[in-house]
Amino acid sequence: MTDPISTAWDAICALPQPSLTELFDADTDRVGKMSQRLEASLDDLGELGILFDWSKTHLDDDVLAKLEALAKHQDFAGQREALFNGGIVNATEGRAATHGAMRGSGTEAQVEEAEALTARMGILVEAIHQGALGEINHLIHIGIGGSALGPALAVDALGRDLTLVDVHVVSNIDGLALEQAFAACDPATTLIAIASKTFTTTETMTNAASALKWLEENGVDDPAGRVVALTANPEGAVKWGVDETRILPFPESVGGRYSLWSSIGFPVAIAVGMEDFQAMLAGAQAIDTHFREAEGRANLPLLAAFADQYYTRARGCQTRAVFAYDERLTLLPDYLQQLEMESNGKRVLKDGIPVGLPTAAVTWGGVGTDAQHAVFQLLHQGTHLIPVDFIASIAPGDELDPAHHKSLLINCFAQGAALMAGGNMSADGKDPARAFPGDRPSAMMLVDDLDAAALGALIAFHEHRTFANAVLMGINPFDQFGVELGKKMAKDIDAGEGNFDASTKALMKAAGMG
């Protein structure tokens, strides 16, 4: 029986593959067709403006038409509605994925529940800022995976100028990470947030116990009274010893790597205030609205997924690079690694049949201009074809001489131009060591200003891009059993159980474990 997906990709791969220069020469309006400015008024939370430019990719009308047909075959529109309407989009675990509702995009009942939970968090945040728990100058936020990566990104991006509370995000079970946070905080004025969906995550709960011990050993009379729990298992938090007034729940249907919009965003609100947290939600909701209403190539996350699929499946690209030309987005590549690789790093379709084509590319990246002097050599002259995403802000994040930001943007734009154009830098234009093949793709996301709304929009854009990729491939982006396997084997080693290979046994013996 012929696989319609493989057949569709055979047809796409059979299309001509003109160079980027040829595509621009053939269509003088290519930039207008392949770029789009998304604008939204967020009421009293400000304005959102982002330019998305996919013109320096190899997508053309023929490729896009076939990818739009593929999206229709995969019932993209129906899967998208299921996502927003509380349908079971996580088939292996029988769950909806309601993270959109946390920012106002979902069913009426889901949105009402989300608004109530956000309001509850706001009350606690305001009370803490006003001194209800005594003087609080520091927060140690303990989580792992999505419970840490999202808050760390947002606090770092939004809290560089002014923070109401100094926040330290700890995820690693390595005690050095926790000790570093302890060294930066005064226990007398420190609050502990424990972020765990189940309130059983081994690394998180071990770190939490050590944090309470640190408070106790440093003279805090009621360490448990300094704990806030962020969880989908409030009963477990109560049993652990957290007072129910300091438990901020979120729905079971909100997955870890999509949970920043829920009470997992508590450290963001503590650090920069509820208004910025609400602005982040509003920026994300603006992307939700666009994603839900726009069709085909006019849908920006879907267009990005078209490019991702084309390069992975038609051009054999195994990685995708993300470079933020803004110091405030230093942690964005780390965040996107989990979002994309944990979601779409799968081997089977939703019905359990093995995937016959590549799934997620490896996501990696860094910050410009540092990366230019580290990894761009490979991008320009290496043998790998690597699609690149650039992200930058028109408005600077600093108050120094404008020459700083002008140089930053110049470098960003120049890299995309150089990747496309190539050339030879030798005097006679013939030295192969100074030759650059060019025809290397890149995309640009240029925000008017990297504020809370823009950050929320960028994150939501990538969430929907990830979902769109999954729909095009026919896989489930909302489970992560590969993560669970590692956890199980770690527990087996700890319990002295399991039949491990000779190498693992030798390592355990060398570390005094057997």
VOVO-910602 format. One record per residue (C-alpha): x, y negated, z. Coordinates in steps of 0.001 Angstrom, whole numbers, plus 524288, in hexadecimal, padded with zeros to 5 digits. Example, Ala and Ser with C-alpha at 12.3 -4.5 7.8 and 13.67 -1.06 7.14 Angstrom:
2
REC    c1    c2    c3
REC 8300C 81194 81E78
REC 83566 80424 81BE4
END
This chain:
514
REC    c1    c2    c3
REC 80000 80000 80000
REC 80568 7F2B6 7FC2C
REC 80839 7E961 80751
REC 801F5 7DC59 8038A
REC 80B83 7D4B1 80BF9
REC 8176A 7DAD7 805A1
REC 8111E 7D8CE 7F85E
REC 80EF8 7CA73 7FB76
REC 81D28 7C8EC 7FF6A
REC 821DA 7D020 7F356
REC 81A76 7C5FF 7EB5A
REC 8204E 7BABC 7F317
REC 82E0E 7C02B 7F1D3
REC 82C21 7C192 7E322
REC 829A0 7B2FF 7E17E
REC 83477 7AA3E 7DC3B
REC 83D43 7A46B 7E69E
REC 840CE 796B1 7E23D
REC 84AC3 78F13 7EA24
REC 846C6 78403 7F30A
REC 84C90 77A35 7E984
REC 8449E 78018 7DE79
REC 8383A 77F63 7E6AC
REC 83A5F 770F5 7E964
REC 83DBE 76E39 7DB18
REC 83168 77523 7D68E
REC 8283A 76DA0 7DF82
REC 82A75 75F5E 7E294
REC 81FD2 76004 7ECF2
REC 8256E 76BE1 7F3F6
REC 827ED 7645A 80081
REC 819E5 75F81 800A8
REC 8148B 76D2E 7FE56
REC 81D54 77430 80802
REC 81D47 76A87 8133D
REC 81269 765C8 81BED
REC 81163 75BD6 826CC
REC 808D7 76014 83218
REC 8031D 754F0 83A0C
REC 7F9BA 7550B 84577
REC 7F47B 74B36 84F20
REC 7F4CA 750FF 85CD0
REC 7EBE4 746DB 86304
REC 7F28D 740EC 86EE3
REC 7FDB0 74AC5 86DE5
REC 803D8 7442D 86219
REC 805F4 7471E 853B9
REC 80BE8 752F3 84D1F
REC 81373 75257 8406C
REC 81BC1 75D25 83A48
REC 820C5 75E9B 82C6A
REC 8221D 76CBA 827D9
REC 82A63 76E56 81B85
REC 82B9D 77BBD 81536
REC 82FE0 77684 807D4
REC 83DDB 77BB0 8094D
REC 838EB 789BE 8099D
REC 8375B 7929D 7FDD1
REC 82898 79306 7FECC
REC 821F7 78F10 7F223
REC 81411 78F9F 7ECF8
REC 81545 79DA7 7E82C
REC 81AE4 7A2BB 7F4EE
REC 81128 79AFE 7FD0E
REC 805A3 79FDD 7F523
REC 80977 7ADF8 7F78F
REC 80BF8 7AB63 805FC
REC 7FEAD 7A4DD 80739
REC 7F8B4 7B101 80102
REC 8002F 7B967 80AC5
REC 7FAE8 7B137 81600
REC 7ED29 7B331 810D8
REC 7EF5B 7C1DB 80F92
REC 7F420 7C22E 81DAB
REC 7E7EA 7BAA7 821F5
REC 7EFC5 7AF58 8272F
REC 7E386 7A70B 828D8
REC 7DCA6 7B1A7 83090
REC 7E86E 7B46A 8392A
REC 7E9F4 7A5F5 83BB1
REC 7DBD4 7A4B3 84015
REC 7DD54 7B09E 848C2
REC 7E8ED 7AA03 84F45
REC 7E101 79DE8 852A3
REC 7D42F 7A4EC 8557D
REC 7D95C 7AE73 85F98
REC 7D9D7 7BA41 85691
REC 7E271 7C5F0 8596F
REC 7EEBD 7C1F5 8522C
REC 7F78E 7CA43 85AD9
REC 7F240 7D772 856BC
REC 7FC25 7E01C 85DB2
REC 7F891 7DA3B 86AE4
REC 7EA6B 7D702 867B0
REC 7EBDB 7C876 86AA4
REC 7E8B7 7BB37 8653A
REC 7F353 7B0CF 864D1
REC 7ED85 7A4A2 86AFE
REC 7F940 79BAD 86C7F
REC 7F2BF 7922D 86315
REC 7E76D 79082 86C72
REC 7F0E2 78B51 876AE
REC 7F27D 77F3C 86E1B
REC 7E445 77E39 869EF
REC 7E3F5 78731 85E03
REC 7DB32 792E0 86073
REC 7CD6D 796D0 863F0
REC 7C590 78DAB 86C80
REC 7C665 796EB 8781D
REC 7D50E 798DC 87698
REC 7D78E 78A4E 8757B
REC 7CF29 7875B 88162
REC 7D6BA 79165 88955
REC 7E399 78BD6 88483
REC 7DFB0 77DE5 887D9
REC 7DBF1 78224 89591
REC 7E908 788F8 8976B
REC 7F086 77D30 89253
REC 7E8C7 77436 89B3E
REC 7EC06 77D04 8A6CB
REC 7FA5C 77C1F 8A351
REC 7F937 76D60 8A21A
REC 7F391 76C50 8AFC0
REC 7FED9 7740F 8B57B
REC 808FB 76C7F 8ADA3
REC 8034B 75F87 8B231
REC 802E4 7643A 8C042
REC 81129 7684B 8BFB9
REC 81524 75B4F 8B9AC
REC 80DDB 7544D 8C49D
REC 814C9 75C19 8CF4A
REC 80A9A 76628 8D348
REC 81566 77056 8D4AD
REC 81F02 766B7 8DA77
REC 829FD 7604E 8D317
REC 82C8A 7683F 8C6BB
REC 8381E 76431 8BE88
REC 83B8D 7713B 8B830
REC 83468 77C9E 8B1FC
REC 83AAD 789C5 8AF58
REC 83241 79033 8A509
REC 83455 79EF2 8A4B0
REC 82FA1 7A6DA 89904
REC 834CB 7AE4D 88D63
REC 831F0 7AEE2 87EDB
REC 826B9 7A617 87B1A
REC 824A7 7A26D 88946
REC 831E5 79BB3 88909
REC 83574 79853 87AFF
REC 829BD 78F71 8788E
REC 82ACD 787B5 88540
REC 8398D 7867C 883AD
REC 83818 7811B 875E1
REC 82D75 77766 87990
REC 833E6 77282 88604
REC 840E3 770B4 87F07
REC 83A83 769C6 8737B
REC 83191 760B8 87B25
REC 83894 75ED3 88809
REC 84589 758F9 88407
REC 841D7 74AD1 88693
REC 839D8 74BED 89309
REC 83518 75735 89B49
REC 82BF4 75663 8A6D8
REC 83197 7631B 8AC01
REC 83EA4 76939 8A85D
REC 83B9C 77674 8A211
REC 844A6 78232 8A0F0
REC 83FE0 78DD6 898F2
REC 845AE 79AEB 89CF0
REC 84335 7A734 89506
REC 84F72 7AF9C 895B4
REC 85022 7BA16 8A02E
REC 85EBB 7B707 8A0ED
REC 86010 7B0D9 8AE5E
REC 868FC 7A65B 8A8D8
REC 85D48 7A01F 8A22A
REC 855C3 79F00 8AEDA
REC 861B2 79A78 8B674
REC 863B4 78F99 8AC90
REC 855DB 78AD7 8AF0C
REC 857DB 78BBD 8BDC2
REC 86421 7837A 8BCBC
REC 85C9F 778AF 8B5CB
REC 85134 77840 8BF5C
REC 84ED3 77432 8CD54
REC 8470E 77F4D 8D3A6
REC 8400B 77592 8DC6E
REC 839AD 76F3E 8D07F
REC 838C8 77ADA 8C726
REC 82C95 78183 8C1FD
REC 82CDA 78F1D 8BBE5
REC 8242E 792BE 8B04C
REC 822DF 7A137 8AD3B
REC 81E42 7A37B 89F40
REC 81A39 7B166 89C67
REC 80E56 7B5F7 89505
REC 80D73 7C28B 89CDC
REC 814A7 7BDDE 8A8F9
REC 81C64 7CA7E 8A84B
REC 82764 7C6FD 89EBD
REC 83394 7CC92 8A510
REC 83D1C 7C1B4 8A1A1
REC 8339D 7B6E2 8A564
REC 82F57 7BCD2 8B242
REC 83D5E 7BFFA 8B636
REC 84157 7B1E3 8B3A1
REC 83546 7AD14 8BAE0
REC 83894 7B508 8C6F7
REC 8466D 7AF94 8C6EC
REC 84139 7A1AE 8C584
REC 83881 7A34C 8D168
REC 843EA 7A8F4 8D8FD
REC 84C06 79D08 8D51E
REC 84184 793DA 8DA40
REC 8408A 79B64 8E703
REC 84F41 79BFF 8E905
REC 84FFB 78D57 8E709
REC 8464A 789BD 8F197
REC 8395C 788D2 8EA42
REC 82F15 78C95 8F44A
REC 824E7 7920D 8EADC
REC 82B88 796C2 8DE4F
REC 81F01 79CF3 8D927
REC 81876 78FB1 8DA5D
REC 821EB 78A8F 8D01F
REC 81DAD 79443 8C5AF
REC 814A6 791F7 8BA23
REC 81076 79DEA 8B254
REC 80DBA 79D47 8A3AD
REC 80762 7AA15 89FF6
REC 7FC71 7B1B3 8998E
REC 7FC24 7BA4A 8A5BA
REC 7F82C 7B13C 8B0F1
REC 7F4F1 7BCDD 8B9AB
REC 802EF 7C188 8B844
REC 807FD 7B413 8BBE9
REC 7FF72 7B3B6 8C820
REC 8044E 7C132 8CBF8
REC 8124C 7BC7E 8C9F8
REC 80FAA 7B17A 8D397
REC 80BE9 7A57E 8CBB6
REC 800B2 79D53 8D0F6
REC 7F54D 79D5B 8C75C
REC 7F527 78E75 8C712
REC 80298 78EE6 8C0B4
REC 7FF60 79949 8B69A
REC 7FD56 7943B 8A8D4
REC 7F765 79F28 8A0B8
REC 7F691 7A0A3 89210
REC 7EEDD 7AA54 889B6
REC 7F3E1 7B802 88722
REC 7F1D6 7B551 878A7
REC 7FC9D 7AAF9 87890
REC 8093A 7B1C5 874BB
REC 81620 7AE68 87B30
REC 81CCA 7A837 86F70
REC 81070 7A03D 86CD9
REC 80E44 79C1B 87AEF
REC 8147F 78E97 87BA8
REC 806F3 78882 87A11
REC 801EC 78F43 88650
REC 8064C 78DFD 89470
REC 8138E 792F1 88FCF
REC 8151B 784B6 88BBA
REC 81473 78098 89A10
REC 822F5 77CD3 89AA8
REC 820E8 773D9 88EEF
REC 815CD 76CD5 895DF
REC 81DA4 76C26 8A27C
REC 8297B 766B2 89B69
REC 8233F 75C8F 89278
REC 8151D 75B8D 896FC
REC 807E6 760A7 892A1
REC 8064A 7560A 88852
REC 811DF 75B21 8809A
REC 80D29 76917 8827E
REC 7FFD1 76524 87D32
REC 80670 75E3C 871C0
REC 80DC9 76AC4 86EC9
REC 800DC 77221 86E8D
REC 7FAE7 767C6 865B8
REC 80617 7688B 85C08
REC 8049F 7774A 85B90
REC 7F5EE 77612 8599E
REC 7F82F 76D1D 84DEB
REC 7FFEB 7781C 8478D
REC 7F529 781C2 84B48
REC 7EB2F 77969 84431
REC 7F390 77880 837FA
REC 7F69E 78716 83831
REC 7E850 78A91 839C4
REC 7E33B 7817A 82F28
REC 7ED92 780E9 82462
REC 7EDA8 78B5E 819E8
REC 7F838 791DD 811E2
REC 804CE 78A97 80F83
REC 7FEFB 77E48 8159C
REC 7FF77 7855B 822AC
REC 80CDB 781C0 8280E
REC 80F68 78D83 830F6
REC 80AAB 79694 82623
REC 8137F 78FCD 81C30
REC 81EFE 791B3 8256D
REC 81B52 7A010 826BD
REC 81ABC 7A12A 817F2
REC 828DA 79C7D 8178A
REC 82CD3 7A599 82292
REC 826CB 7B14E 81BB9
REC 82C45 7ADAE 80E7D
REC 83A30 7AC93 81363
REC 8397B 7B8DB 81BB3
REC 8329F 7C19E 811FB
REC 835E9 7BC21 8048D
REC 84388 7B6AB 80703
REC 84839 7C04A 81170
REC 84B64 7B5FB 81BB3
REC 84D4C 7BC2F 82901
REC 84E61 7AFB8 83108
REC 8485C 7A224 831EC
REC 84FA0 796D3 83821
REC 849AD 78B8B 83FC4
REC 85184 77F33 84253
REC 84BEE 7744A 84A99
REC 85297 76759 8484B
REC 84E5E 762BD 855A8
REC 854FF 765F5 86283
REC 847B0 766F7 86913
REC 844BA 77322 86108
REC 850F0 77A72 86526
REC 848B7 785BC 86A53
REC 83F74 78696 85EBA
REC 84715 79138 85766
REC 846FC 799A3 863C0
REC 8385F 79791 8651B
REC 835CC 79AFC 856DA
REC 83E23 7A734 857C0
REC 834B8 7AD2F 86177
REC 82881 7A7DB 85AFF
REC 82BDF 7AD3C 84D93
REC 8343F 7B92D 8504F
REC 82C2B 7BE9C 85B7D
REC 81F9E 7BC19 85415
REC 82344 7C115 84698
REC 82E9D 7CA48 848E4
REC 8262F 7D64B 8464D
REC 8275C 7E300 83EB7
REC 81918 7E6A3 83CB1
REC 80CD0 7E04F 83761
REC 80107 7DD99 83FF5
REC 7FBBB 7EB25 83CB4
REC 8087E 7F1BB 840AD
REC 80D64 7F494 832F3
REC 81BE5 7F1A2 8312F
REC 81EEA 7E487 82AF7
REC 8248A 7E677 81D6C
REC 82AFF 7D924 81C89
REC 8335A 7D080 82581
REC 82C4F 7C9AF 830AD
REC 831D5 7BE83 838D4
REC 83EB1 7B871 8351E
REC 8489A 7B5A2 83FD1
REC 84631 7A7D0 844D5
REC 85220 7A039 84918
REC 8571D 79257 84918
REC 85CB3 78716 850A4
REC 85D69 77868 851E2
REC 862CC 76EF4 847D1
REC 86CBE 7697A 8465D
REC 873BD 77389 84EC5
REC 86F6D 77E9E 845EB
REC 87557 7780F 839FB
REC 882C3 77A6A 83FC2
REC 87FBD 78853 843C8
REC 876B6 79038 83AEE
REC 873D7 787EC 82EF6
REC 8800A 78D2E 82841
REC 878EE 79A1A 82697
REC 86C72 79362 82225
REC 87374 78BF5 8175D
REC 87DA1 795B3 812B9
REC 87A68 7A2C6 818CD
REC 874D8 7AE59 8117E
REC 8680A 7AE5D 8190C
REC 85C21 7A6FE 8143A
REC 85631 7A0DC 8206E
REC 84A35 7980F 82015
REC 84BF9 78C7A 8292E
REC 8420E 78444 83091
REC 84603 7768D 834A8
REC 83EAF 76F38 83F58
REC 84111 760EA 84282
REC 83AAB 754BC 847FE
REC 839F4 7478A 8413A
REC 839EE 740A5 84E6E
REC 84635 74283 85698
REC 84617 748B2 863F9
REC 850E7 73FDC 868FB
REC 852BC 7315F 86B4A
REC 86093 73053 86618
REC 86542 72993 859D4
REC 85BDF 72D68 84EBD
REC 867DD 73219 84756
REC 86735 73EB3 84F48
REC 859B3 7428D 84A9E
REC 85BEF 73DAE 83CCA
REC 867E5 74667 83BC4
REC 8603C 751D7 8415A
REC 8558B 750AD 83712
REC 85F46 74E4D 82C1E
REC 8662F 75AFC 82F99
REC 85956 76254 8303C
REC 854B4 75DBA 822ED
REC 86225 75FB3 81CF7
REC 862A1 76DF8 8210F
REC 855D5 77127 81A56
REC 85A45 769F2 80E0F
REC 86773 770DD 80E1B
REC 86175 77E58 80FF8
REC 8591C 77BFD 803F7
REC 862D9 7751A 7FB1B
REC 86F95 77C56 7FDA7
REC 87B32 777F9 7F5A1
REC 889FC 77810 7F5F3
REC 89208 76EC0 7FE29
REC 89F0D 770AB 7F71F
REC 8A4C5 765F0 7EE85
REC 8A2B8 76DAD 7E215
REC 8963B 77460 7E6A1
REC 89C26 781E4 7E47B
REC 8A1AB 7864A 7F1A9
REC 8998C 79223 7F607
REC 89D21 78FE0 80446
REC 89684 78290 80387
REC 88ABA 7874E 7FBDC
REC 87CED 787CA 8016A
REC 872AD 78FA4 7FA11
REC 8673F 7876C 7FEB9
REC 8594A 78BCC 7FBFD
REC 857D1 78EA6 80A7D
REC 84A5A 78BEB 81022
REC 84680 7832E 81B5E
REC 83A3B 77D1D 82118
REC 8386C 770E4 82937
REC 82FAC 76D38 834A4
REC 83136 75EAE 8373A
REC 8297B 75955 842CC
REC 826D0 74AEE 844B7
REC 82AFE 74C0A 852E4
REC 82E5A 757E6 85B17
REC 82496 75566 865FC
REC 81BFA 75F0D 86D47
REC 811C3 75F94 86281
REC 81BE0 76224 857F7
REC 8222F 76CD3 8601C
REC 81503 77361 86215
REC 8124C 77268 85381
REC 81F6E 77853 84FC0
REC 81D98 783D1 858F1
REC 80F95 78651 8547B
REC 813F2 78569 84642
REC 81DA0 79061 84893
REC 81397 7987C 84FFB
REC 80A63 797E6 8445C
REC 81588 79A25 83ADA
REC 818BC 7A686 84268
REC 80A83 7AADC 8421B
REC 80964 7A817 83389
REC 81591 7B02C 830FC
REC 80FB6 7BB72 8389D
REC 802F8 7BAE7 830E1
REC 80A4C 7BAF0 823E7
REC 81209 7C6E8 82865
REC 80662 7CDB9 82E9E
REC 80CCB 7CF55 83BF3
REC 808C1 7CC14 849EB
REC 8108E 7C070 84F2C
REC 80AED 7C126 85CED
REC 810CF 7CD8B 862A3
REC 81F0F 7CFFD 8664F
REC 82127 7DE28 869DB
REC 82FA1 7DD58 866CD
REC 830D4 7D475 872A2
REC 8293D 7DE2D 87AE5
REC 83257 7E950 876FE
REC 83E1C 7E234 87C75
REC 836ED 7DF6C 88928
REC 83323 7EDAF 88AB7
REC 840EA 7F2A0 8889D
REC 84653 7E8AD 89237
REC 83CC3 7EDBB 89C6F
REC 840E9 7FBB6 8996F
REC 84F2A 7F83D 89B8C
REC 84BE8 7F14C 8A83C
REC 8444D 7FD20 8AD05
REC 84ED3 806B2 8A8D0
REC 84562 80CF0 89F55
REC 8459E 80FA9 890D0
REC 84E5E 8178F 887DB
REC 85806 80DA4 88292
REC 862B0 80F3A 8786E
REC 870AB 811FC 87C6D
REC 87528 80401 87A11
REC 86A83 7FE23 882A5
REC 86D5C 8080B 88D5D
REC 87BBF 80481 88CF5
REC 878A0 7F605 88DE8
REC 86FB3 7F86B 89985
REC 87A67 80037 8A02D
REC 88488 7F5A7 89D72
REC 87B79 7EBA6 8A3E3
REC 8797B 7F465 8AFBF
REC 86B95 7F853 8AC4D
REC 86D77 806CD 8AB30
END
